[in-house]
Amino acid sequence: MIDLVTDDFEKIVQRCLYYCADETFAENLGNLRKIVQELDRGTYVAPPAPISFNPASSGHVPDRGYVIGYIPRSGSTLLAVTLTNLTYKGFACLGYPGEIFNLDQIPARARHYGCRSLDDYARWALWESTDESGLFAVKGDLFQLLPFLFVPTFQRLMANIKFVYLTREDVLLQAISLVIAHHTGRWTSESAVDGTFSGDVDEIAANVRMLTQMMASWETVFAFSGVRPLRLTYEELEANVNACVRKIASHVDVLLPPGGFDAEVTLMPTRNENNYEMARRAIARLGVTSTVL
C-alpha cells in the first residue's frame, strides 16, 4: 500500500512522475493542478456543457470496490456499459464504472457537488459510482486514475479495492484506432460522427510508444503496490464479453445468476479495412524485415 496521509497535490505530482514521465501525462497533471487551485479558491466556474449524474447510486456509501485500469482503445467502453447495464437490470451489483476522473468530466461534477479539494471530489465521485451493495466501480487510463490513487479517500479504501487491467494484444491496431478516433471523433460505433483518416506513420509510431510506456507504468504501479490485477484483453472481450463479466464478478466476489444474462449492449468494433491498410503501411516502413549481422 502506498502511504500518503495528506492531500498535498505537489507531493502527488512528484509521486506520479516517478511512475510515469510521459510528456502527455505531465501536461495532464498541469491541467489537473489548475483545477485543484480553482477548487481550493472556491471560484471554479464549470463549462456550460450538460452532464448527467447517476441517480441510481444516491445515498450509497462505498466500502469496497474495483478499478478498471485500461490502455486506450482496448474495449473499456464496451466493458463498462455491459457492467452498468447488468447493475441497472438487477442481474448483479457490479457498480456503475464510469470515467469520472477524466479531466473533461471533473469541472462540472465538482461544481455540482460543491467540492473544495481533490480528495473532496474523489469522495463524491466514488459515492456516485456506488451501487446499493456498497460496491463502487470506476474506470480510467493511467493518466486519469494515477493522481487519485494517492488521495486519502482512495488510500483508506485500498485494502478493499480490486484492480481489473484491460489491454490489447495487437498494439499496432490499437495505436491506429487511437489515431483515427482523435482525427474523426468516432470513439465508438454509436458516435454521431463518422469518417476515415488515411493516417500518418510517425503519428502511429508515437502512439505505439505512448501506449507501451503506459503499459510499463501500470506494471510499475502494480509491482510497488502489491496489486495482482485481473488481466483481460480487448480480444477476449470481443470474443465473449459475458465470460469476461463472469471473471470480473468472481474477482470482486459478486455472485452472478447461474444462467445466462443479456445486458443488451449494441457497441461494435469501429475498425475496417482502412485500419488494416494503415497497419500494412506502418509495417512496410518501420518493420524489422531482415537480420543485420
N, C-alpha and C positions, 0 to 999 in steps of 0.2 A: 504494500500500500504506500502510495506517495504521501508524505506528510507535509501538509501545508495548512497552517492553522489560521492564516489571515487572508482576507480578500485583498491582497496588495497586488494591483494589476501589473506593476512593473516586475515584481518577482515572478508572476505568472508568465509574463513575456519572456523573461530570461530562461525559465524552465522549458517553455515551449520551443524556443530556438535551439536548445540543447538537443531536443528530439528531432527537429526538422528545421533546416536552414534555407529552405526553398524561398526564392525571391517572392513568388506569389503569396506564400504563407506569411512572409514578413510584411507584405503590403496589406494583407487581410488583418494582421494584428494591429497595424497602424490605423486602419479604419475602425476596428473594434475599440481602440484607445479613444478615438473621438467620441464614440457612443458612450463609453464609460465616463468621460469627462462631462458630457451633457447630462447623464443620469445623476452624477454627483452634484451638479449645479441645480438640478431640478428644472432645467429650462429646455429640455429636449422637445422639439416640435417634429412630430412624425409626418411623413408624407401623406397626402390625402387618399392614397390608393386604398380601396376596400380590403378588408382582411376578415376571414372567418375564424371564429373561435369555437372550440369544441364544447357544446353544451352538455353532451352526454357524460362528461367527466366531472361536472360541477360538484364540489364538496368531497371528492375522494382524495384522501391523503396518501401519498406514496410511501410505502415502507420497503419496497423491493422493486426490482425491475431489470430491464435489459437494454443494451445499447447496440444498435446495428451500425457498426463502423464499415463504411464501404469505400471502394475506389470508384470514381465517377464512371458512369456508363457501364455498370455491372448488374443492372436489373433491380436496383433498390426501390424504385417506384412501384414496379410490379409486386415486389415482396411486401412493401408497406401497405399498399392498397388491399392486397389479399388478407393480411393480418387484421387490418382495421375493419374490413367488411365482416370477417368472422366474429369479431367482438360485437359489432353493431347487430348482427343477426342472432347473437346469443349462442353460437356454437361453442365458444370458449372465451375466457377472459385473457386476451393477449395484448391489451393496451391499444393505444392509438399512435403508432410510430410515425411521427411527422418530423419535418426538417426545421424544428423550432429554433435551432441555433444558427440557421442561415442568416448572414448579416442583413439580407433583404427583408427578413421577417421580424427581426428584433425591434426596430423602432416603433412600429405600430402597436405591437403587443406590450412593449414597455410603457408606452403612454396609456394604453387601455387599462393596465393594471396599476399604474402609478409607481413604477419601480424607481428606486433611487440608487441601486448598485447592481453590479454584475451578478452577485450572489442572490440578490432580491429577484432579479429576472429569472435565474435558474430555478428558484423555488416555485414561482408562478408557472414557468414553462413545464416543470415536471408535474405540477398539480393538473395542468391542462391535459397532460398526456397519460393520466392515470385512470384505469377502469375501476369498476365497482369492487373488485377484489383487492385493490390497493397495489396493483402491478402497473408500473409505468413502462412505456416503451418510447424510445427516441431513435432517430437515425441521422447520420451525417457523415460527411467525409472527414478526414483528419483535420483539414484546415478549419472546419466548423466546430468540431467537437473538442479538440485538444485543450483549448483555453478553459473550457467549462469543467473539464475533468479535475481541475485544480482548485475550484472554488469550494468553500466549506460545505455547501449543500451536497455536492457530489462526494466529497471526502467522507462525510458522515454515513453515506449510503454505500460506499464502495464494497464493503463486506457482503452486501446483499445485491450486488449488481452482476449480471452475467453479460458476456460480450458475444455477439454474432459478427463474424468478419466475412464480408462479401467481396469477392474479387472476380477476375475474369481470366480464363486460361489464354485466350488469344489477345494479347496486349496490343498488337498492331491494329486489329479491327476495333478494339476499344478506343485507341487513340484517334482513329479515323472517325468513329462515331462522335467523339467529343468535338473534333474539328467541325464536322457537319452541323452538329447541334448549335455550336457557337455562331456559325455563319448564317444559318437558316432559321434559328429559333424553334426548330422542331425537336423538342426534348422527348416526347412520347408519341405513340401512334395516334393519340387523341388530341394532339396540339392543333390549334386553329390554323396555324401556318403550314406551308408546305414548300418544297423546293429542293434543289440539288446544289451541290458545290463540288467543283472538279478537284479541289484540294491543292495543297502546296506541300511538297515533300519535306521542306525544312520545318514547317509548322507541325506536320505529323511527327517528325523526329523529336521536336521539342516536347510534344505531348507524351510521347513514349518515355522520355527521360523523366518528365514530371510524374507520370503515373508510377513508374518503377521506384522513383525516390519516395513517393508517398507510401508505397508498399513497404519499403525498407524502414520508414519512420514508424509505421504501425507495428512492425515487428519489434522495433526498439521499445515502444511503449509496452507491448505485451511482455517482453523479456524483463524489463526493470520493474514491472508492476505485478509480476507473478500471475498474469492473466493467461488462462487457457481458453481461447475463444472457440466457439463452434464455427468451423470453416465451411463456407458454402461458395459456390461459383455461379456465375451467370449461366453457364452451360447446364448446370444442374437445375436451375430454376426453369430454364426454357424446356428442359426435358420433362420435368414433373414438379410443378410448384407445390402441389399438395404434399408430396414426400418431404420437401424442404420445410413446409409448415410443421409437419409432424416432428421433424428433427429439432426445430426450434422449441416447440411445446415441451418435448422431453428435456431439452437443455435447461429450460426455465421452470421445470416442474409444474407444468399446466396439463391437466387432463383434457384430451380431445374425445369427441364421440367415437365409439368403436367402429361405426360405419363410415360411409363417405360424407363429404360436405361440399357445398358449392358456394364459393364466395362471389360468383358472378363477375369475374374480372375480365374485361374485354381488351386490355392492353396487349399489343402485339409488337414484335421486333420492328424497328424502323429501317433496318439495313436492306439494301437491294444490290443489284449488280454494280452500281456505281461505287459502293463501298469496296467490293472485291477488286474492281479495276484500279482504284486508288492504292489498294494494298499491293497489287502486282507492280505498279509503277514504283512504289517505295522500295520494294524488294529488289527490283531491277537496278535501282540507283544505289542503294545502300547495303544490300545484302552481301554476305560473305559467300562468294561463289567459287573460290579456289583457295588452296592452301599455299601460303608463302613459306618456303623453307629458308 
